[in-house]
Amino acid sequence: MSAVGQTRQFIWDWPTRLFHWALVILIAGLWWTAEQREMALHYQLGQIMLGLLVFRVYWGFAGTRTAQFTHFIKWPGSIIAYLRGLFRPEHTPSVGHNPLGGLSVLAMLLVLAAQVGLGLFAVDVDGMESGPLSRYVDFDTGREAADLHDTMFNVLLVLIGLHLAAIAFYHLVRRTNLIGPMITGSRKAPEGTAPEPVKAAPLWRLALGVVIAVAVAWRAFN
């Protein structure tokens, strides 16, 4: 058996990792299709994004412990305490999102949910390429939703920038690789510590989450 310092710490299950990288691809694709006015494809990607968000909210309650909101969404006191200890030599990486990272994840999910929700009701200038739920609002409300939809993307860019800056900080200052575990699902346990047990959620929960996500996304666009 390998030494304790060389054992692997399981962190992220594969649904969480798949969600993360699918989000990266979808955000890029949604931006490109909007810029190129490829609205049919834009709507299709938006439908997938809605399904992903619904699944992530569900997985935040039913998924593996590190994916659950109760694991990484902390009160302000915990966030402040984490920041105070961030530069101390005895600081060790969190198993999952740290309190500050959890706040970032929550903000990004809320902004994405708002953007997708606004896109569902958005109305373009000539009314020809409107969101699938725009029939439930008047023209002026739909135009306001479209403007806010664009604004939310700028807010999302700020959050993405902060996210990338945090990754760079942990890599350069704390010598902690945050990208690797999001690819492999695990990392080396800190020297002198035993891996914290993290049990993956059962497959039936995953299957149920997929069914719910697909049903909601299909209903919203049909």
BALOBA-1460 file (C-alpha; in Angstrom, 3 decimals):
// residues 222
<rec num="1" residu="m" x="0.000" y="0.000" z="0.000"/>
<rec num="2" residu="s" x="1.292" y="3.509" z="-0.764"/>
<rec num="3" residu="a" x="2.291" y="5.947" z="1.912"/>
<rec num="4" residu="v" x="-0.426" y="8.048" z="3.506"/>
<rec num="5" residu="g" x="0.840" y="11.204" z="1.826"/>
<rec num="6" residu="q" x="0.511" y="9.530" z="-1.587"/>
<rec num="7" residu="t" x="-3.037" y="8.196" z="-1.217"/>
<rec num="8" residu="r" x="-5.779" y="9.642" z="-3.395"/>
<rec num="9" residu="q" x="-8.592" y="11.792" z="-2.062"/>
<rec num="10" residu="f" x="-11.845" y="11.357" z="-3.980"/>
<rec num="11" residu="i" x="-13.516" y="14.724" z="-4.497"/>
<rec num="12" residu="w" x="-15.782" y="15.023" z="-7.535"/>
<rec num="13" residu="d" x="-18.137" y="12.410" z="-8.959"/>
<rec num="14" residu="w" x="-18.382" y="12.139" z="-12.732"/>
<rec num="15" residu="p" x="-21.835" y="13.839" z="-13.055"/>
<rec num="16" residu="t" x="-20.432" y="16.943" z="-11.341"/>
<rec num="17" residu="r" x="-17.362" y="16.928" z="-13.569"/>
<rec num="18" residu="l" x="-19.454" y="16.394" z="-16.693"/>
<rec num="19" residu="f" x="-21.713" y="19.283" z="-15.682"/>
<rec num="20" residu="h" x="-18.704" y="21.549" z="-15.177"/>
<rec num="21" residu="w" x="-17.105" y="20.924" z="-18.562"/>
<rec num="22" residu="a" x="-20.435" y="20.885" z="-20.405"/>
<rec num="23" residu="l" x="-21.081" y="24.311" z="-18.900"/>
<rec num="24" residu="v" x="-17.795" y="25.611" z="-20.302"/>
<rec num="25" residu="i" x="-18.661" y="24.366" z="-23.803"/>
<rec num="26" residu="l" x="-22.252" y="25.594" z="-23.656"/>
<rec num="27" residu="i" x="-21.380" y="29.112" z="-22.522"/>
<rec num="28" residu="a" x="-18.927" y="29.437" z="-25.401"/>
<rec num="29" residu="g" x="-21.459" y="27.989" z="-27.827"/>
<rec num="30" residu="l" x="-24.284" y="30.231" z="-26.642"/>
<rec num="31" residu="w" x="-22.080" y="33.306" z="-27.002"/>
<rec num="32" residu="w" x="-20.992" y="32.321" z="-30.518"/>
<rec num="33" residu="t" x="-24.489" y="31.498" z="-31.751"/>
<rec num="34" residu="a" x="-25.829" y="34.797" z="-30.398"/>
<rec num="35" residu="e" x="-23.022" y="36.761" z="-32.075"/>
<rec num="36" residu="q" x="-23.577" y="34.960" z="-35.384"/>
<rec num="37" residu="r" x="-27.370" y="35.200" z="-35.121"/>
<rec num="38" residu="e" x="-27.662" y="31.424" z="-35.346"/>
<rec num="39" residu="m" x="-30.770" y="31.578" z="-33.236"/>
<rec num="40" residu="a" x="-32.146" y="28.107" z="-33.961"/>
<rec num="41" residu="l" x="-28.935" y="26.567" z="-32.616"/>
<rec num="42" residu="h" x="-28.876" y="29.158" z="-29.835"/>
<rec num="43" residu="y" x="-32.287" y="27.972" z="-28.639"/>
<rec num="44" residu="q" x="-31.200" y="24.340" z="-28.770"/>
<rec num="45" residu="l" x="-28.128" y="25.071" z="-26.677"/>
<rec num="46" residu="g" x="-30.283" y="27.127" z="-24.314"/>
<rec num="47" residu="q" x="-32.566" y="24.143" z="-23.860"/>
<rec num="48" residu="i" x="-29.579" y="21.973" z="-22.968"/>
<rec num="49" residu="m" x="-28.360" y="24.669" z="-20.571"/>
<rec num="50" residu="l" x="-31.754" y="24.726" z="-18.850"/>
<rec num="51" residu="g" x="-31.648" y="20.950" z="-18.453"/>
<rec num="52" residu="l" x="-28.130" y="21.118" z="-17.016"/>
<rec num="53" residu="l" x="-29.109" y="23.765" z="-14.489"/>
<rec num="54" residu="v" x="-32.176" y="21.826" z="-13.397"/>
<rec num="55" residu="f" x="-30.010" y="18.740" z="-12.955"/>
<rec num="56" residu="r" x="-27.375" y="20.684" z="-10.977"/>
<rec num="57" residu="v" x="-29.982" y="22.067" z="-8.596"/>
<rec num="58" residu="y" x="-31.343" y="18.559" z="-8.105"/>
<rec num="59" residu="w" x="-27.815" y="17.167" z="-7.682"/>
<rec num="60" residu="g" x="-27.163" y="19.853" z="-5.100"/>
<rec num="61" residu="f" x="-29.623" y="18.035" z="-2.853"/>
<rec num="62" residu="a" x="-29.451" y="14.399" z="-4.017"/>
<rec num="63" residu="g" x="-25.900" y="14.039" z="-5.313"/>
<rec num="64" residu="t" x="-22.578" y="13.047" z="-3.800"/>
<rec num="65" residu="r" x="-21.770" y="14.927" z="-0.599"/>
<rec num="66" residu="t" x="-19.197" y="17.245" z="-2.179"/>
<rec num="67" residu="a" x="-21.769" y="18.276" z="-4.802"/>
<rec num="68" residu="q" x="-24.457" y="19.115" z="-2.250"/>
<rec num="69" residu="f" x="-25.204" y="22.739" z="-1.424"/>
<rec num="70" residu="t" x="-25.077" y="22.044" z="2.305"/>
<rec num="71" residu="h" x="-21.460" y="20.972" z="1.892"/>
<rec num="72" residu="f" x="-20.101" y="24.141" z="0.301"/>
<rec num="73" residu="i" x="-22.558" y="26.988" z="0.906"/>
<rec num="74" residu="k" x="-21.453" y="28.523" z="4.187"/>
<rec num="75" residu="w" x="-22.471" y="31.415" z="6.410"/>
<rec num="76" residu="p" x="-20.450" y="34.670" z="6.182"/>
<rec num="77" residu="g" x="-18.592" y="33.815" z="9.394"/>
<rec num="78" residu="s" x="-17.189" y="30.636" z="7.850"/>
<rec num="79" residu="i" x="-16.125" y="32.514" z="4.725"/>
<rec num="80" residu="i" x="-14.309" y="35.150" z="6.792"/>
<rec num="81" residu="a" x="-12.589" y="32.484" z="8.877"/>
<rec num="82" residu="y" x="-11.479" y="30.717" z="5.703"/>
<rec num="83" residu="l" x="-10.030" y="33.939" z="4.277"/>
<rec num="84" residu="r" x="-8.105" y="34.579" z="7.503"/>
<rec num="85" residu="g" x="-6.469" y="31.172" z="7.307"/>
<rec num="86" residu="l" x="-5.832" y="31.203" z="3.566"/>
<rec num="87" residu="f" x="-2.234" y="32.445" z="3.856"/>
<rec num="88" residu="r" x="-1.266" y="30.441" z="6.912"/>
<rec num="89" residu="p" x="1.309" y="27.664" z="6.434"/>
<rec num="90" residu="e" x="-1.011" y="25.072" z="7.974"/>
<rec num="91" residu="h" x="-3.757" y="25.794" z="5.440"/>
<rec num="92" residu="t" x="-4.930" y="22.619" z="3.691"/>
<rec num="93" residu="p" x="-7.135" y="22.361" z="0.565"/>
<rec num="94" residu="s" x="-10.830" y="21.772" z="1.137"/>
<rec num="95" residu="v" x="-12.428" y="18.495" z="0.101"/>
<rec num="96" residu="g" x="-14.728" y="19.965" z="-2.530"/>
<rec num="97" residu="h" x="-15.486" y="23.644" z="-2.855"/>
<rec num="98" residu="n" x="-14.022" y="25.851" z="-0.149"/>
<rec num="99" residu="p" x="-16.397" y="28.421" z="1.423"/>
<rec num="100" residu="l" x="-15.300" y="31.168" z="-0.967"/>
<rec num="101" residu="g" x="-15.525" y="28.861" z="-3.975"/>
<rec num="102" residu="g" x="-18.970" y="27.752" z="-2.865"/>
<rec num="103" residu="l" x="-20.100" y="31.370" z="-2.882"/>
<rec num="104" residu="s" x="-18.756" y="31.710" z="-6.417"/>
<rec num="105" residu="v" x="-20.578" y="28.573" z="-7.566"/>
<rec num="106" residu="l" x="-23.850" y="29.796" z="-6.069"/>
<rec num="107" residu="a" x="-23.479" y="33.199" z="-7.749"/>
<rec num="108" residu="m" x="-22.731" y="31.629" z="-11.124"/>
<rec num="109" residu="l" x="-25.696" y="29.252" z="-10.914"/>
<rec num="110" residu="l" x="-28.028" y="32.107" z="-9.989"/>
<rec num="111" residu="v" x="-26.779" y="34.304" z="-12.833"/>
<rec num="112" residu="l" x="-27.056" y="31.447" z="-15.336"/>
<rec num="113" residu="a" x="-30.554" y="30.619" z="-14.119"/>
<rec num="114" residu="a" x="-31.564" y="34.272" z="-14.461"/>
<rec num="115" residu="q" x="-30.071" y="34.499" z="-17.941"/>
<rec num="116" residu="v" x="-31.780" y="31.343" z="-19.160"/>
<rec num="117" residu="g" x="-35.056" y="32.388" z="-17.544"/>
<rec num="118" residu="l" x="-34.929" y="35.808" z="-19.185"/>
<rec num="119" residu="g" x="-34.078" y="34.214" z="-22.520"/>
<rec num="120" residu="l" x="-37.231" y="32.122" z="-22.356"/>
<rec num="121" residu="f" x="-39.359" y="35.299" z="-22.319"/>
<rec num="122" residu="a" x="-37.144" y="37.523" z="-24.487"/>
<rec num="123" residu="v" x="-38.573" y="39.194" z="-27.597"/>
<rec num="124" residu="d" x="-36.368" y="40.523" z="-30.400"/>
<rec num="125" residu="v" x="-37.054" y="43.823" z="-32.162"/>
<rec num="126" residu="d" x="-39.111" y="42.398" z="-35.033"/>
<rec num="127" residu="g" x="-40.681" y="39.644" z="-32.917"/>
<rec num="128" residu="m" x="-39.467" y="36.920" z="-35.269"/>
<rec num="129" residu="e" x="-36.846" y="35.244" z="-33.055"/>
<rec num="130" residu="s" x="-38.366" y="35.292" z="-29.601"/>
<rec num="131" residu="g" x="-38.000" y="32.962" z="-26.643"/>
<rec num="132" residu="p" x="-40.311" y="29.936" z="-26.375"/>
<rec num="133" residu="l" x="-42.304" y="31.469" z="-23.492"/>
<rec num="134" residu="s" x="-42.511" y="34.986" z="-24.951"/>
<rec num="135" residu="r" x="-46.172" y="34.376" z="-25.814"/>
<rec num="136" residu="y" x="-46.971" y="34.783" z="-22.136"/>
<rec num="137" residu="v" x="-45.691" y="38.391" z="-21.931"/>
<rec num="138" residu="d" x="-46.384" y="41.579" z="-23.868"/>
<rec num="139" residu="f" x="-43.895" y="43.069" z="-26.320"/>
<rec num="140" residu="d" x="-42.419" y="45.652" z="-23.933"/>
<rec num="141" residu="t" x="-41.879" y="43.088" z="-21.180"/>
<rec num="142" residu="g" x="-40.274" y="40.746" z="-23.687"/>
<rec num="143" residu="r" x="-37.920" y="43.493" z="-24.856"/>
<rec num="144" residu="e" x="-36.929" y="44.244" z="-21.244"/>
<rec num="145" residu="a" x="-36.247" y="40.545" z="-20.743"/>
<rec num="146" residu="a" x="-34.028" y="40.568" z="-23.860"/>
<rec num="147" residu="d" x="-32.039" y="43.565" z="-22.598"/>
<rec num="148" residu="l" x="-31.565" y="41.982" z="-19.175"/>
<rec num="149" residu="h" x="-30.602" y="38.721" z="-20.892"/>
<rec num="150" residu="d" x="-27.706" y="40.564" z="-22.553"/>
<rec num="151" residu="t" x="-26.749" y="42.313" z="-19.312"/>
<rec num="152" residu="m" x="-26.643" y="39.062" z="-17.407"/>
<rec num="153" residu="f" x="-24.083" y="37.722" z="-19.852"/>
<rec num="154" residu="n" x="-21.764" y="40.603" z="-18.930"/>
<rec num="155" residu="v" x="-22.248" y="39.750" z="-15.247"/>
<rec num="156" residu="l" x="-21.456" y="36.137" z="-16.084"/>
<rec num="157" residu="l" x="-18.207" y="37.210" z="-17.783"/>
<rec num="158" residu="v" x="-17.154" y="38.996" z="-14.594"/>
<rec num="159" residu="l" x="-17.834" y="35.866" z="-12.535"/>
<rec num="160" residu="i" x="-15.903" y="33.730" z="-15.013"/>
<rec num="161" residu="g" x="-12.988" y="36.155" z="-14.776"/>
<rec num="162" residu="l" x="-13.009" y="35.929" z="-10.979"/>
<rec num="163" residu="h" x="-13.205" y="32.137" z="-11.214"/>
<rec num="164" residu="l" x="-10.149" y="31.987" z="-13.478"/>
<rec num="165" residu="a" x="-8.283" y="34.421" z="-11.221"/>
<rec num="166" residu="a" x="-9.005" y="32.183" z="-8.218"/>
<rec num="167" residu="i" x="-7.702" y="29.127" z="-10.091"/>
<rec num="168" residu="a" x="-4.502" y="31.021" z="-10.933"/>
<rec num="169" residu="f" x="-4.111" y="32.203" z="-7.328"/>
<rec num="170" residu="y" x="-4.403" y="28.715" z="-5.878"/>
<rec num="171" residu="h" x="-1.992" y="27.351" z="-8.470"/>
<rec num="172" residu="l" x="0.668" y="30.059" z="-8.106"/>
<rec num="173" residu="v" x="0.363" y="30.987" z="-4.418"/>
<rec num="174" residu="r" x="-1.065" y="27.944" z="-2.645"/>
<rec num="175" residu="r" x="0.449" y="25.400" z="-5.085"/>
<rec num="176" residu="t" x="-2.942" y="23.732" z="-5.346"/>
<rec num="177" residu="n" x="-4.184" y="22.386" z="-8.664"/>
<rec num="178" residu="l" x="-7.937" y="22.912" z="-8.886"/>
<rec num="179" residu="i" x="-8.295" y="21.835" z="-12.518"/>
<rec num="180" residu="g" x="-6.803" y="18.352" z="-12.174"/>
<rec num="181" residu="p" x="-9.414" y="17.031" z="-9.697"/>
<rec num="182" residu="m" x="-12.195" y="18.383" z="-11.918"/>
<rec num="183" residu="i" x="-10.805" y="16.145" z="-14.667"/>
<rec num="184" residu="t" x="-9.826" y="13.006" z="-12.734"/>
<rec num="185" residu="g" x="-12.186" y="13.329" z="-9.754"/>
<rec num="186" residu="s" x="-9.422" y="12.997" z="-7.159"/>
<rec num="187" residu="r" x="-6.085" y="14.384" z="-5.960"/>
<rec num="188" residu="k" x="-3.280" y="13.355" z="-3.667"/>
<rec num="189" residu="a" x="-4.252" y="13.601" z="-0.023"/>
<rec num="190" residu="p" x="-2.243" y="16.226" z="1.942"/>
<rec num="191" residu="e" x="0.950" y="14.903" z="3.498"/>
<rec num="192" residu="g" x="0.329" y="13.205" z="6.827"/>
<rec num="193" residu="t" x="-3.439" y="12.957" z="6.463"/>
<rec num="194" residu="a" x="-5.785" y="10.129" z="5.559"/>
<rec num="195" residu="p" x="-8.310" y="10.611" z="2.768"/>
<rec num="196" residu="e" x="-11.703" y="11.874" z="3.926"/>
<rec num="197" residu="p" x="-14.341" y="9.302" z="2.968"/>
<rec num="198" residu="v" x="-16.663" y="10.541" z="0.227"/>
<rec num="199" residu="k" x="-19.237" y="8.058" z="-1.039"/>
<rec num="200" residu="a" x="-20.671" y="8.499" z="-4.537"/>
<rec num="201" residu="a" x="-24.436" y="8.863" z="-4.822"/>
<rec num="202" residu="p" x="-26.352" y="5.783" z="-6.065"/>
<rec num="203" residu="l" x="-27.163" y="5.484" z="-9.765"/>
<rec num="204" residu="w" x="-30.940" y="5.618" z="-9.239"/>
<rec num="205" residu="r" x="-30.611" y="9.193" z="-7.982"/>
<rec num="206" residu="l" x="-28.638" y="10.102" z="-11.078"/>
<rec num="207" residu="a" x="-31.252" y="8.507" z="-13.333"/>
<rec num="208" residu="l" x="-34.062" y="10.350" z="-11.572"/>
<rec num="209" residu="g" x="-32.214" y="13.658" z="-11.926"/>
<rec num="210" residu="v" x="-31.704" y="13.122" z="-15.649"/>
<rec num="211" residu="v" x="-35.413" y="12.356" z="-16.135"/>
<rec num="212" residu="i" x="-36.441" y="15.506" z="-14.235"/>
<rec num="213" residu="a" x="-33.955" y="17.692" z="-16.135"/>
<rec num="214" residu="v" x="-35.038" y="16.398" z="-19.550"/>
<rec num="215" residu="a" x="-38.727" y="16.770" z="-18.692"/>
<rec num="216" residu="v" x="-38.371" y="20.372" z="-17.518"/>
<rec num="217" residu="a" x="-36.210" y="21.404" z="-20.480"/>
<rec num="218" residu="w" x="-38.569" y="19.748" z="-22.967"/>
<rec num="219" residu="r" x="-41.661" y="21.312" z="-21.411"/>
<rec num="220" residu="a" x="-40.185" y="24.819" z="-21.358"/>
<rec num="221" residu="f" x="-39.355" y="24.743" z="-25.073"/>
<rec num="222" residu="n" x="-42.494" y="22.978" z="-26.326"/>
